[in-house]
């Protein structure tokens, strides 16, 4: 079971470092669970912690952001056993073409998001280089 990042301090602690893996649309940030503020642990449970950042700049419609967010949490739930005990933030770093994916809830968009997320999480475990160029 993965825990969800909730506070601004948790997100800031994870986002402080450079991304550990990237795909054409997503970046994955990772931090150790040892962070603390005001004597309290930011991550009180030794488990995989997951947060999602979907800026309006890259997904203007709320329905699109929500569909992507649901896909991120679903992929993480399926891969919960293989996720490290660390804090992770999946960040959207470029938009999905509205010409290619007209509907925000289309199966094509969901498949594309899911495929990239699986690739992103597998890269973070395999220790591959952060950026792999793909034709988009």
N, C-alpha and C positions, 0 to 999 in steps of 0.2 A: 504494500500500500504506500502510495506517495503522499507526502504532506504538501499543502499549498502555501506559497509565500503570501503573506497578508500585509505586512507593514512596509512602509517606505524605507525604514532602516534595513530590512532584509533585502529588498530590491537593490538599494544602493550598495550594500556589501558585495552582492554578487556581480553587479554591473561595473564595479571598480576595475576589474581586470579586463584584459583583452579577450575577445571571443576565442574559444577553444576549437570550434568547428563552424564552418559556413557552407551554405548551399546558395544557389542563385537568389532565393527569396528569404532565407532565414539565417540567423546567427545564434549560436549557443554560447552562453556565458556560464562559467562554473566557479564555485568558491567552496573552500573547506567549511565544515560545520563548526569550527572552533571560534568563530566571531562572537564577540560579546559587547554590549553597551550598558553602561550604568550598573555593572556587576551582574546583569542578567544575560543569559545566553540568548542569542538571536534565534538559534535553532535548537530548542530544548530536547527534541527527540532525534536519536541517531537513526535517520532514515533518508530516503531520497526526497528532497524538497524541490518543488517545481513552481515556477512563476512564468507568466506570459505577458509580453509587451507587444501590443498591436497599435502602433500610432495611426491616428486619423490621416496623417499625411500619406500613408501607403494603403490604407483600406478606408475609404471615405464613408461607405455605408455601414451602419451598425449591424445590419444583417450579415454582411460579409465578415466583419470582425468576429461576430458571435459564431458563425459557422467555422471559421479558422480556429478559434479558441476551443470549440468543442472537439475538433479533430486533434488538436495538440494534446488535450487531456486524455482523449481516447487512446491515442498511440502510446502515451506514457503509461496508461493503465495496462495495456497489453504487454508492455515491455518492463513492467515494474520489477520483476525478478532480476533483470539484467542491468537496471539503473544503479549507478554508484551511490554510496552514502555521501552525498554532497548536495549543495544547493545549486540548482540549475535555473537559468532563465532563457526561454526561447523568445527571440526578438524578431519581428518582421522587419526586414531591411529593404525591401522593394515591393512594388505592387504587382499583383497578378493582373495581367492585361484584361481590361473589361471588354475588349474586342474578342478575345479568345474565350473568355468565361463570362458570357453575358449575364447569366443568372448567378447570384451569390450563393444559392443553395443547390447548384447543379451537381450532379454526380461527378462530372468531369473535373470540376474544381476540387471537390472533396478527394478524389483519387490523386490529383496532382499534389495537393497539400500533404496527404498521407504518405505518398511516395517520398517526397522531400524530407519529411520529418523522420521517417524510418532511416533514410540515408544520413541525416544529420546526427541522430542518436547513435547509429552504428559507427560513424566517424569519430565521435567523441570517445567511444569505448576502445576503438582500434588504435587510437593515437596517431591518426593520419594528419597530414598537414592541414592547417586551418582553411586554406582556400584551394579549391579545385575548380578550374575554369570549365564551364559548360556553355555550349551555344544555347541561347535562349530565344 
